[in-house]
Amino acid sequence: MKKIFYLYILAAALFTSCEDVVHVDLETAAPKLVIDASLDWTKGTDGSNQVIKLTTTSSYYSDTVPPATGATVYVTDDTGTVYNFVDSTNTGTYTCTDFDPAIGRSYTLTILYQNETYTGTETLYEVPDIVNITQINDGGFLGDETEVRFYFQDNGEEDNYYLTRFDSPTLPYPAYGASDDQFTQGNLDFSLFSDKDFTAGQTLGIKLHGISKRYKNYMDKLIEVSGGGGGGPFSTPPATVRGNMINRTNEANYPFGYFRVTQVDSKQYTIQ
């Protein structure tokens, strides 16, 4: 966070004398469909209530996100059962109240939007329980951060892939991480989050998702694009990250986003 702050101060110093706002004319591409389809089955719930959000891309200078309304959205499982998602508010938010998640089952998302058909398929994988959460107050590289670790038991009979999410009161956005059990097969595994700005009484949200190998690779690339790869502000940006949704009508008009189906263990930890 400090690096971003210092860069901002440097930029402000360099351009203090500029008085005119310069708008560069940019080429405007046709809007693309953006798919936010994360069907997450939280342990302890029946997973029946799910949401899929559809938007479109907009111009660089736009401060609004256009919703993609009027689409037909449904998910079909490998038994042939169909779950319809309906945008009752006309805001691009499509909801379902009868979704039936089952470990090992495959699900296919189909979206019909502006005379084009998009599809993607994912399998629901089991996630282990979070068995313990610990805290140390001298964590981090310099020993000046509060470090929270959570532990879970990996299943040694199969290859597993995980997505971790931390919702911290010290950050304006969630922190994500993707991992596998290549070096922890069948062992007690852990993930951690540390921050020197934690204060006692604050709540840290912790989520552990069981995910597919393909989604793990997708998240690795997405985290790198967002700056988590450590390339620095002046490194060459990677190519556009493509998800698992395919435009069956016009392959060149590919969408953004990913269709995932995961089981989730969720905990709330109070900083001591």
Secondary structure, DSSP 8 states (H G I E B T S, - for coil): -HHHHHHHHHHHHHTTT--S------------EEEEEEEEEETTS----EEEEEEE---TT-----B--S-EEEEEETTS-EEEEB-TTSSSEEEES-----TT-EEEEEEEETTEEEEEEEE------EEEEEEEEEESTTS-EEEEEEEEE--TTS--EEEEEEE-TTSSS-EEEEEE-TTTTTSEEEEEEEETT--TT-EEEEEEEEE-HHHHHHHHHHHIIIIIT---TTS--------S-EESS-TTS--EEEEEEEEEEEEEEE--
